[in-house]
Amino acid sequence: MLPGYEPARSAALRPSAIDSKRMLILITAGKGGKDRYVMLSPRLLSILRSYWCLAKPRHWLFPGRNPDDPVSVGTLQEACRKARQHAGLDKQVTTHVLRHSFATHLYERGTDT
């Protein structure tokens, strides 16, 4: 591990981070501790709206076991592992691989990440 590097312990996304007018999601303190925006697709916005109506999250868009805390990275990694198994994929799929694949896709399309 790099000196001074501390891995994220939670996926802290507040409902206010969703900007449906501009179709963006604000990621705060992401890689390198930087804030950045990522695109919000119409399909994901629809899914998030349905989720919002069902779950009615208060502090965090995706709360952890304690609703006052965001979902943990470990919980997200476990969900990714189960989805990979359910899909019958042989390759290693992690949340980091998904993030990297998304960034690579944007780069190949000429989008500045």
JONORWO-V243013 format. One line per field, one symbol per residue. phi: phi as a letter, one per 30 degrees, with the letter a starting at -180 (. if undefined). psi: psi as a letter, one per 30 degrees, with the letter a starting at -180 (. if undefined). burial: I if it has 16 or more other C-alpha atoms within 10 Angstrom, else O. A space follows every 10 residues. Layout:
phi = ???
psi = ???
burial = ???
//
This chain:
phi = .ddidbddcb cdbdedddcd dchbbdcchd eiicdacbdc deddeddddd eedddhdcdc dbddededcd eddedddddd dddddddidd ddbbdddddd ddddededdi ddc
psi = kkkfkjlkfl ijjleffjjf efhlkjjkha kggkklklkj leeeeeeeee eeeeehkdek ejlaejffkl kleeeeeeee eeeeeefgkf lkkleeeeee eeeeeeeffg kj.
burial = OOOOOOOOOI IIIIIOIIOO OOOIIIIIOO OOOOOOIOOI OOOOIOOOOO OOOOOOOOII IIIIOOOOOI IIIOOOOOOI IOOIOOOOOO OOOIIOOOOO OOOOOOOOOO OOO
//
